[in-house]
Amino acid sequence: MKKSIRRNVFIAFCILPSLLLFSLFIVYPAINVFKTSLYQDSGLGNKAVFIGLENFKTMINDEVFYIALKNTGFLAATTIAPTLLIALFFAALLTSGKIKYSNFFRTVFFFPSILSFVVISILWSFIYHPTMGIVDSFLGIFGMELELPLLGNKYTVMWALAITMIWQAAGYYMVMYMAGIDSISRDIYEAAEIDGASSFQQFWRITVPLLWGIIRTTIIFIINGVITNSFTIVKVMTNGGPDRDSEVLLTFMYNHAVNANMGYAMAVVVVVFIISIILSVISNRLTGEQTVEI
């Protein structure tokens, strides 16, 4: 009995520092966010006034909120599937053993993932530049030019941002899939090849099922990444313009926070949190438990 008690005390002693740090930097701020969303609070030290759900009622009637919600949804709809498919495709290609200098290409594709989002945003702002950008130079080869700036046109700005986010994220998830593929026994592929399975059949019936657990996890990562990373990319590249046509939920929240409307900003954070949870649950339900074990 004494030995068991000592063991439990030792385990508790090891866990306590992490638990305290988690509570201090994660749990407490999260509780404070929910609390602040119920107040009219400038965030400047003035006394906060309890107003209940008024911030949420205001949000329901806020036209800009729906624009930000629509744009965030657009980025999710246009980046999740392409990021996943591109990452899977190049992971399978570079682990097939048929590509020379595969290690070099791994580094090249992963490189965007180690860059700061600010650097990426500035880089792609130059790429999209209407007079000296790569896109304009490429069109010049065919005697064409950009009629309107890609980041200054409401019809193209969100597509331009989506391409930037796909470029940044695909290499990161590619490396995760490559690690999973490398853990699959090559004997399985050799047996399938002997049985006459094509490369696509091997990918679809062996690689994807055996990676399904990783794929399910990365889908949730991509969803959360779209919501959180869109802030920096939008803030640097467009600042929500033109005419708020690229406003997303977190830039919408930030604008209210810096304009001394902290209570309303925290209400937006609560909504973002709820949306993230709902999307993660839906993702888990749709993908299901299809993990294959050898």
N, C-alpha and C positions, 0 to 999 in steps of 0.2 A: 504493500500500500504506500509506504513512504517513498519507494522508488518511483511509483507511478505519479505521486504528487510532485516530486522533484522534476520529473520529466515534463509534466504539464506547466510547472512554473517556468522552466527553462524555455519551453516553446512560447509561452506568453511573453516572456522577457524579450525573445527574439522578434516577435510580431509587433510588440507595442510601439517601437519607434516608427515603423511603417504605418501603423494604424493612426498614430497621432498626426503624422505628416499628411496622410490621406484625408483625415478629418479636417485639418487646418486649411489645406489648399484646395480641396475638392468639395467635401460635404458642406462646410460652413459657407463658402462662396455661393454654392448652389442654393442653399436655404435662403441666403440673403437676397439672391436674385428674385426668388418667388415672393419674398416679403416686400422688397422694394417695388415690385410690379403693382402692389395694392396701394401705393402711396403717390401723392403728388409731390415729387422730390426733384429739386433742381440739381442735386449732386454737388452743390457749392457750399455746403455747410449750413444752409438754412433749415429751419425746422420742417420736417416732412409732415404732410397732412394725409391722414388715412382717407381714401376715397373708394375703397372696395374694388369693384370690377370696372370702374369708370374708364380706366386706360384701355381695357379690352373692348368696351363699347365704342370708344372713340376709334379704335383700330378698325372695327367692323365697317365704319362709315368713312374710312380714310382711303381715298382713291389711289394714292401713291403706294399704300400697303399692297393693294391688289396688283399693281404694276410690278412691284418687287417680288411678290409671290409668283406671279406669272413668269418672270424672267428667271427666277431660281428654278422653277419647274422646267422651263425650257432647257436650261443648262443640264439638269439631271436627265432629261429625256434624250438629249443629243450627245451626251458624253459617256454615260455609263456603259451602254452596249458597245460603242466603238472602242472605248478604252479596253474593255474586257476582251473583245475579239482580236484586236491588234496585238495585245499582250500575249494571248494564247497562241496566235499564229506565229509570231516571231520566237516565242519560247519553244514551240514544237520544231520550228525550222532550224534554230541554232543548236538544238540538242539532238538533231537527227544524224549528225556525223557526216552530212553531205555538203556542208558549207565550210570552205577554207577560211582560216583566220576567224573562227567563230568567237574566240575570246576577245578579239579586237572589237567585233561588232557588239558583243555584250557590253563592253565598256562604253561604246559610242551611244547605244540605246539607253543605257542607264544614266549617262552623264546629266541629262536635264533634271533628273530627280535630286541631284545633289546641289543644284543651283538654288539660290534664294528666289522666292516668288517675285520679289521686287526686280531682281535682275532679269528674270524670265519676262516679266511684264514690259520692262524697258526694251529688251531685245525684240519682242514681237511688235511693240509699238513702232520701232524702226522698220521692221519687215513690212508692216502695213502702211508705212508712210506714203502719202499719195504722189510724191514727186521723186523721192530718192530711195524708196523701199524696194526690196527684192521682188515683191509682187508686181509693182509698176514696171520694174526693169524687165521682168519676164514677159509681161504683156507687150512691152516695147519691141521685143524680138519679132512679134507677129504684127507689128504696126498698130497696136492698140494702146490705150492708156486708161487709167482709172478715171471714170467720169465723176465719181464722188468718193471722198475718203471712206475707207472701209469702217473706220471707227467713228466716223461722223455721220453715218447714214443709218437711220433707224431700221432699214431692211437688212443690213449686213452686219451691224455691230455685234449682235448676239452670236451670230455664226462665227465671226472672227474670234470672239472670246472663247467659244466652245472648242475651236480648233487649237487654240493656245493651251487650254486645260488638258485636252487629249494628248498633245505632244508632251506636256510635262509629266503626265501620270503613267502613260503606257509602258515606258521603260522600267519604272519601279515595280509594277505588277508583273511584268515579263520576267524579272529576276526571281520573284516569288514562285511563279509557275515553273521556271527552269529548275529551281531547287526541288520542287515536287516531282518533276519528270525525272530528274537524276536519281531520285530514290526508288523509282520503279525498276524492277529487275529487267535487264535486257533480254533475258530468256523468254519473257512473255512476247516481246516483239519478234524475236527470232522464230518462235513457234507459230505466231500469226503469219509471218512472211512465208514460212514453209507451207502453211495451209492456203496460201494464195491471196491473203488479204492485202489490199492496196494501202498506200500510205494514208489516204484519207480514212479508210476503214479502220486502220490501226489507231489513228488519232481519235476518231469518233467513238470507237467501241472499247478502246483500252485507255488512252491518255485521259480523255474527259471524265469517264466514270471514276478512275483512280485519283483524279485531281478534284473531284467534286467537293470534298470537304474544304479544300483551300479556296475553290471558286466561290463557294457560299460566303466564306469569310471576307474575301476581297470585295464582293459586291457591296457588303455593308461598309467596308472601308471607302469604297468609291463614292457611295451615297453621301457619307459624312464628309468626305474630302471635297465634293462638289459644293456643299453648303458652306464649309468653313474657308476653303481656299479661294472661293469666288470673291471674297471680300478684298483680298490684297490685289488680285488681278484686275478687278473692276476699278478699285480705288486708284491704282496707278495708271491704268491704260485709258480709262474714260471718265472716272470720277462720277459715274452714273449717267453721263450724257450719251447722246445729245437729248436734251429735254427730258432727262430721266428715263430714256428708253433702254438703258442698261442697268438701271437700279436693281439691286438684289437685296434680300432680306437683311443681311448683315451690314451693308452700307446704309440701308434705311435706318437700322438701329443706331449705327454710329452717328449719323447726322443728327438724330434727336438727342443722343447723349452729349455731344459737344455743344449743342444749343440749349443746355441747361434744362433738359426734359428727361431726366434720368429714369423717373418712374415709368414713363411711356416706353423708353428704350428697353428697360428690363421686361416689360410686358411682351415686347417683340421677341426678346431672347426666350421667354417661356414658350411662345408659339413655335419658335424654331426648334426648341428642345422636343416639344410634343410631335412636331412633324418628323423629326429625325427618328424618334422612337417608333412612330407609326410606319414609316418607310422600312425600317429595319425589321419590324415584325412581319410586314407584308412580304418582304424579300425572303425571310425564312420560311414563310408559309408556301410561297410560290415555288421556291427551289426544292423544298421538301428534304427528307432524310434519305439520300440516295448514295451515300458514301459506300464505296466498295473496298473491301479488305482482302488482301491476299493471304 
